[in-house]
């Protein structure tokens, strides 16, 4: 994108008159939904995240936004349900559902997931005496998740025989892992499992526990109860594989609306060979694990001492300004495309809530990095700077979601055809001879003309007749980058 994001104006937005803010929103909207936003480096906190991100980039040329997403999910899993904050009527936990989407030319898309898995396993090993579990089953099985997260049941059995036969009740012995992350290097496989008959009910389960709600499932002879859940899901996929597994109905489902999307459309530069990447540094690896253990202990202290997490006055202002800007943005979009604004609104609520989830993660990391002392009386206040970082990050995800909804999550026959024409025109710098474009599509002329007419009516395409050096005229189709 041009580097312009709504978050960049967050410090001055409230001072602008409403008419000026609306005008600015219109200008930014014209840019936003035709180009991907740039990853906001200013959203990366100096504590933990910046040095770790720089280190990871010496070992891989995976996109930095994928690597950052990986570390965000790693830290969120380490904190888990040990930290929560009251936001209005909801108790919010730092769990997230995140997906790294890569274009067909982008390599190393699964590397980010592997880093998340690796550091969580190392952290579990460092905390093994405390029997800390941070990873959920990644088989994609509904039964597997339920079994892992459920509370122990009261078991009954008969002992003895005859007159001495008695009913004995005892509590089942099992390890409960109700907080952690399920990671999938191939998210498409997880989506396949999600739709299988034997996983019926899994999608509704995932929707329920995302919001931290206790969950009860009653079968014929047994009941499964999950208390205080804090499930995170993280994966990677090519955009093509992902689109093959979702439909127009899925676009409006609660599951897709709860995911943050980190999308890199094309490879940046030449991929490095394996020997061009640095080997892991033992000292840095130990430092990362030590930092994650420290973050875990801060979260455990918050839980043990019942430290309340609150917003500072400045954080409230920063959040409220971002919320108002986004609603104004949607209102502007509605004037030109009411249907699209309605779809965006369905995603906005979930992404808006993620600001608090990310702010909690950032705040706990800050406490751990700066050795701050917490107590129950004073609580943990999320500062304005922490909330600014969270808003910048979620604004990036919000605009990425808008871009994907506008350009990629298209499933009607017309949308698929228009998407193909747009992609062809982009490869030719936005201009092609009409006859050549028709030939490349391979469609019947009538079908092509229908798509062309609709594209021209919507302002996406323009048909221009131009005189050639030969003196003859030829018709050219232009891609209008701004409506």
C-alpha positions in Angstrom: 0.0 0.0 0.0 1.1 3.6 -0.1 2.0 3.4 3.6 -1.2 5.2 4.7 -3.2 3.6 7.4 -5.9 4.8 9.7 -3.8 4.0 12.7 -1.0 6.3 11.6 -3.4 9.2 12.4 -4.6 7.8 15.7 -2.9 10.5 17.7 -4.6 13.4 15.9 -7.8 11.9 14.5 -10.0 13.1 17.3 -8.9 16.7 16.7 -10.2 16.7 13.1 -13.7 18.0 12.4 -16.1 15.2 11.4 -16.3 16.4 7.8 -12.5 16.3 7.5 -12.3 12.8 9.0 -14.9 11.6 6.6 -13.0 13.1 3.7 -9.8 11.4 4.8 -11.6 8.1 5.2 -12.9 8.4 1.6 -9.4 9.0 0.4 -7.9 6.1 2.3 -10.7 3.8 1.3 -10.0 4.4 -2.4 -6.4 3.2 -1.9 -7.0 0.5 0.7 -9.2 -2.1 -1.0 -7.1 -2.3 -4.2 -3.7 -2.8 -2.5 -2.5 -4.8 0.4 -1.5 -2.8 3.5 2.2 -2.8 4.6 3.1 -4.6 7.7 3.3 -1.9 10.5 6.8 -2.3 12.0 5.8 0.3 14.6 3.3 -2.3 16.0 6.2 -4.5 17.0 7.1 -3.9 20.7 10.8 -3.5 21.6 10.3 -5.9 24.6 11.0 -9.5 23.4 9.4 -9.2 19.9 11.9 -6.9 18.1 15.1 -8.8 19.0 13.5 -12.2 18.4 12.1 -11.1 15.1 15.5 -9.9 14.0 17.1 -13.1 15.1 14.5 -15.3 13.3 15.2 -13.4 10.1 18.8 -14.5 10.2 17.7 -18.1 10.0 15.0 -17.9 7.3 13.7 -15.6 4.6 10.1 -16.3 5.5 8.1 -13.1 5.5 8.7 -11.0 8.6 4.9 -10.7 9.2 4.6 -14.5 9.3 7.4 -14.7 11.8 5.9 -11.9 13.9 2.5 -13.7 13.8 4.2 -16.9 15.0 5.8 -15.2 18.0 2.5 -13.4 18.8 0.7 -16.8 18.9 3.6 -18.3 20.9 3.4 -15.7 23.6 -0.4 -15.8 23.6 -0.3 -19.6 24.2 2.3 -19.2 27.0 0.1 -16.6 28.8 -3.1 -18.5 28.1 -6.1 -18.4 30.5 -3.9 -17.1 33.4 -4.7 -13.6 32.3 -8.0 -12.0 31.3 -9.7 -8.7 31.4 -13.3 -7.4 31.7 -14.3 -5.5 28.6 -17.9 -4.3 28.9 -20.0 -7.4 29.6 -17.3 -9.8 28.2 -14.3 -11.5 29.9 -11.6 -11.4 27.3 -8.7 -13.8 27.2 -5.6 -13.6 24.9 -6.4 -16.5 22.7 -6.3 -15.9 18.9 -7.1 -17.8 15.7 -4.5 -16.8 13.2 -3.7 -17.8 9.6 -0.7 -17.0 7.4 -1.8 -17.0 3.8 0.8 -17.1 1.0 0.6 -16.4 -2.7 1.7 -19.2 -5.0 5.2 -17.8 -5.4 5.8 -17.3 -1.7 8.1 -19.8 0.0 8.7 -20.8 3.6 5.0 -20.4 4.5 5.1 -23.2 7.1 8.4 -22.0 8.7 6.5 -19.6 10.9 4.3 -22.4 12.3 7.4 -24.6 13.0 9.0 -21.8 15.0 5.9 -21.5 17.2 5.8 -25.3 17.7 9.5 -25.5 18.5 9.6 -22.7 21.1 6.5 -24.0 22.8 8.0 -27.4 23.1 11.2 -26.0 24.5 9.3 -23.9 27.0 7.3 -26.9 28.1 10.5 -28.8 28.7 11.8 -25.9 30.8 8.6 -26.1 32.9 8.3 -29.8 33.0 8.5 -30.0 36.8 5.4 -27.9 36.9 3.7 -30.1 34.3 2.8 -27.1 32.1 1.2 -28.0 28.8 1.0 -25.4 26.1 0.1 -27.4 23.0 -3.2 -28.8 22.1 -3.7 -31.9 19.9 -3.1 -31.0 16.2 -4.8 -34.0 14.7 -7.8 -31.9 13.8 -10.1 -34.2 15.7 -13.1 -32.9 17.6 -12.9 -35.9 20.0 -9.2 -35.3 20.6 -9.8 -31.6 21.6 -12.7 -32.5 23.8 -10.8 -35.2 25.5 -7.8 -33.0 26.1 -9.7 -30.0 27.4 -12.5 -31.6 29.4 -12.7 -31.8 33.2 -12.3 -35.2 35.0 -15.5 -37.2 35.3 -16.9 -38.9 38.4 -16.4 -42.6 37.7 -18.5 -45.4 39.3 -17.8 -49.1 39.6 -19.0 -52.0 41.6 -16.6 -53.9 43.9 -17.2 -57.2 45.6 -20.0 -59.7 44.9 -23.2 -60.8 46.4 -24.2 -59.2 49.6 -20.8 -57.5 49.7 -21.2 -55.8 46.3 -20.9 -52.0 46.8 -20.9 -49.0 44.4 -17.7 -47.1 44.5 -17.3 -43.5 43.2 -14.0 -41.9 42.5 -12.8 -39.0 40.5 -11.1 -39.8 37.2 -7.4 -39.1 37.0 -6.5 -37.1 33.9 -4.5 -34.1 32.9 -6.7 -31.2 31.9 -5.3 -28.9 29.1 -7.9 -26.3 28.7 -5.5 -23.6 27.6 -3.0 -23.8 24.7 -2.5 -23.8 21.0 -3.3 -26.2 18.1 -1.0 -25.5 15.2 -1.2 -26.7 11.6 1.6 -26.3 9.1 -1.0 -27.2 6.4 -4.2 -25.4 7.4 -5.9 -26.8 4.4 -5.7 -30.3 6.0 -7.3 -28.9 9.2 -10.1 -27.4 7.1 -10.6 -30.8 5.4 -10.9 -32.5 8.8 -13.3 -29.9 10.0 -15.8 -30.9 7.4 -15.7 -34.6 7.8 -18.7 -36.5 9.2 -16.9 -37.7 12.3 -16.0 -34.1 13.3 -19.6 -33.0 13.2 -20.1 -30.2 15.7 -16.4 -29.2 15.8 -17.0 -25.8 14.1 -19.6 -24.8 16.6 -17.3 -26.0 19.4 -14.5 -23.8 18.0 -16.9 -20.8 17.9 -18.0 -21.4 21.5 -14.6 -21.8 23.2 -13.1 -18.9 21.3 -15.1 -16.5 23.4 -13.9 -18.3 26.5 -17.3 -19.8 27.3 -17.6 -22.9 29.4 -18.7 -25.8 27.2 -20.8 -28.8 28.0 -21.5 -31.8 25.7 -24.0 -34.4 26.8 -23.8 -37.8 25.2 -25.9 -40.9 26.0 -24.0 -42.0 29.1 -21.5 -39.3 29.8 -21.0 -35.6 30.0 -18.0 -33.6 29.0 -17.4 -30.2 30.7 -14.8 -27.7 29.7 -14.1 -24.9 32.2 -12.2 -21.7 31.5 -11.1 -22.6 27.9 -8.5 -20.6 26.1 -7.9 -22.3 22.8 -5.7 -20.7 20.1 -5.4 -22.0 16.5 -2.5 -21.1 14.2 -1.8 -22.3 10.7 -0.4 -21.6 7.3 -1.7 -22.2 3.8 -1.4 -21.0 0.2 -4.3 -18.8 -0.7 -5.3 -21.2 -3.5 -5.6 -24.2 -1.1 -7.6 -22.1 1.4 -10.0 -20.8 -1.2 -10.6 -24.3 -2.5 -12.0 -25.2 0.9 -14.3 -22.3 1.7 -17.6 -21.2 0.1 -19.7 -18.0 0.0 -21.6 -19.2 3.1 -18.3 -19.7 5.0 -17.4 -16.1 4.3 -20.3 -15.1 6.5 -19.7 -17.8 9.2 -18.5 -17.0 12.6 -15.4 -19.2 12.2 -13.8 -17.2 9.4 -14.7 -13.9 11.1 -12.7 -14.9 14.2 -9.5 -15.4 12.2 -6.8 -12.8 11.7 -5.3 -13.1 8.2 -1.7 -12.3 7.5 -1.4 -12.4 3.7 1.8 -12.1 1.6 0.9 -12.1 -2.1 4.3 -12.5 -3.8 7.9 -13.5 -3.1 10.1 -10.6 -2.1 13.5 -11.1 -3.6 15.3 -14.4 -4.2 14.9 -17.2 -1.7 18.0 -18.0 0.2 19.5 -21.5 0.1 19.7 -23.5 3.2 23.4 -22.8 3.7 22.8 -19.1 3.3 20.7 -19.1 6.4 22.4 -18.8 9.8 22.3 -21.8 12.2 20.5 -21.4 15.5 22.5 -19.6 18.1 22.6 -21.5 21.4 22.8 -18.4 23.4 19.9 -16.7 21.7 17.8 -19.9 21.8 18.3 -20.1 25.5 17.5 -16.4 25.9 14.2 -16.8 24.0 13.1 -19.8 26.1 14.2 -18.0 29.4 12.1 -15.0 28.3 9.0 -17.2 27.5 9.4 -18.9 30.9 9.5 -15.4 32.5 6.4 -14.4 30.6 4.7 -17.5 31.9 5.6 -16.8 35.5 4.3 -13.2 35.2 1.0 -14.6 33.9 0.9 -17.2 36.6 1.5 -14.5 39.2 -1.4 -12.4 37.8 -3.6 -15.5 38.1 -2.4 -16.5 41.6 -2.7 -13.0 43.1 -5.9 -12.1 41.2 -4.3 -9.1 39.6 -6.9 -7.2 37.6 -6.0 -6.0 34.1 -7.5 -2.6 33.3 -7.2 0.1 30.6 -5.5 3.3 31.5 -7.4 6.5 30.6 -5.1 7.1 27.6 -5.6 3.5 26.4 -9.4 4.0 26.5 -9.1 7.1 24.3 -6.8 5.4 21.8 -9.2 2.4 21.5 -12.3 4.5 21.3 -10.8 6.7 18.5 -9.8 3.6 16.5 -13.3 2.2 16.9 -15.0 5.4 15.8 -12.7 5.8 12.8 -13.5 2.2 11.6 -17.2 2.8 11.9 -16.9 6.0 9.9 -14.9 4.1 7.3 -17.6 1.5 7.0 -20.2 4.2 6.7 -18.3 5.8 3.8 -18.0 2.4 2.1 -21.7 1.8 2.6 -22.5 4.9 0.4 -20.8 3.2 -2.6 -21.3 -0.5 -1.8 -23.9 -1.3 0.9 -23.5 -5.1 0.5 -19.7 -5.0 1.0 -20.0 -2.7 4.0 -22.4 -5.2 5.5 -19.9 -8.0 5.1 -17.1 -5.9 6.5 -19.2 -5.0 9.6 -19.6 -8.7 10.3 -15.8 -9.0 10.5 -15.2 -5.8 12.3 -16.6 -6.8 15.7 -14.3 -9.8 16.1 -11.2 -7.8 14.9 -12.1 -5.0 17.2 -12.1 -7.4 20.2 -8.6 -8.6 19.1 -7.3 -5.2 20.1 -7.8 -6.1 23.8 -6.3 -9.6 23.3 -3.2 -8.2 21.7 -2.9 -5.4 24.2 -3.0 -8.0 27.0 -0.2 -9.9 25.4 1.9 -6.8 24.9 1.3 -5.6 28.4 2.4 -9.0 30.0 5.5 -9.0 27.8 6.3 -5.5 28.9 6.0 -6.4 32.6 8.3 -9.4 32.1 10.8 -7.5 30.1 11.0 -4.5 32.5 10.8 -6.5 35.7 7.8 -4.5 36.9 6.2 -5.5 40.2 2.5 -6.2 40.2 0.2 -6.4 43.1 -3.5 -7.0 43.6 -4.2 -3.5 44.9 -2.8 -1.6 41.9 -3.5 -4.1 39.2 -2.0 -4.1 35.7 -2.9 -1.1 33.6 -2.6 -1.2 29.8 -0.9 2.0 28.8 -1.7 4.2 25.9 1.4 3.2 24.1 0.6 -0.5 24.5 -2.9 0.1 23.1 -1.5 2.1 20.2 0.7 -0.9 19.2 -2.3 -3.2 19.4 -4.4 -0.9 17.4 -1.7 -0.6 14.7 -1.4 -4.3 14.4 -5.2 -5.0 14.3 -5.6 -2.2 11.8 -3.2 -4.1 9.6 -5.2 -7.3 9.9 -8.4 -5.3 9.4 -7.3 -3.9 6.1 -5.9 -7.2 5.0 -9.3 -8.8 5.7 -11.0 -6.0 3.7 -8.6 -6.6 0.8 -9.2 -10.4 0.9 -13.0 -10.0 1.1 -12.9 -7.5 -1.8 -10.5 -9.3 -4.1 -10.0 -12.9 -3.1 -13.0 -14.4 -1.2 -15.1 -14.4 -4.4 -17.2 -17.4 -5.2 -20.1 -16.6 -7.6 -19.5 -17.4 -11.2 -19.4 -13.7 -12.2 -16.9 -12.9 -9.4 -14.6 -15.7 -10.4 -14.6 -14.5 -14.0 -14.1 -10.9 -13.1 -11.3 -11.9 -10.8 -9.5 -13.7 -13.6 -9.8 -10.7 -15.9 -8.5 -8.4 -13.2 -5.5 -10.7 -12.6 -4.7 -10.8 -16.4 -4.9 -7.0 -16.6 -2.6 -6.5 -13.6 0.0 -8.6 -15.3 -0.1 -6.3 -18.3 0.1 -3.1 -16.3 -3.6 -2.6 -16.3 -4.2 -2.5 -20.1 -4.9 -5.1 -22.7 -6.2 -5.2 -26.3 -9.8 -6.4 -26.1 -9.4 -9.1 -28.7 -6.3 -10.5 -27.0 -8.0 -10.5 -23.6 -11.0 -12.4 -25.1 -8.6 -15.0 -26.6 -6.7 -15.5 -23.4 -9.9 -16.1 -21.4 -11.1 -18.8 -23.8 -14.7 -17.8 -23.0 -17.5 -17.5 -25.6 -17.8 -13.9 -26.8 -21.3 -13.5 -25.3 -20.1 -14.5 -21.8 -17.0 -12.3 -22.1 -19.2 -9.3 -23.2 -21.5 -9.8 -20.2 -18.6 -9.8 -17.7 -17.0 -6.8 -19.5 -20.3 -4.8 -19.4 -20.8 -5.5 -15.7 -17.2 -4.5 -15.0 -17.7 -1.2 -16.9 -20.9 -0.5 -15.1 -19.3 -1.0 -11.7 -16.3 1.2 -12.6 -13.8 -1.6 -12.4 -13.1 -1.7 -16.2 -13.0 0.9 -18.9 -13.2 0.3 -22.7 -11.3 2.8 -24.8 -11.0 2.9 -28.6 -7.5 4.1 -29.6 -6.0 5.0 -33.0 -2.9 3.0 -33.8 0.2 4.1 -35.7 -1.2 2.1 -38.7 -4.2 4.4 -38.8 -6.6 1.7 -37.7 -8.5 1.8 -34.4 -8.3 -0.9 -31.7 -10.3 -1.3 -28.5 -8.4 -1.5 -25.2 -9.6 -2.5 -21.8 -8.2 -0.6 -18.8 -8.3 -1.7 -15.2 -9.5 1.2 -13.1 -7.5 1.1 -9.8 -9.7 3.7 -8.2 -13.5 3.7 -8.3 
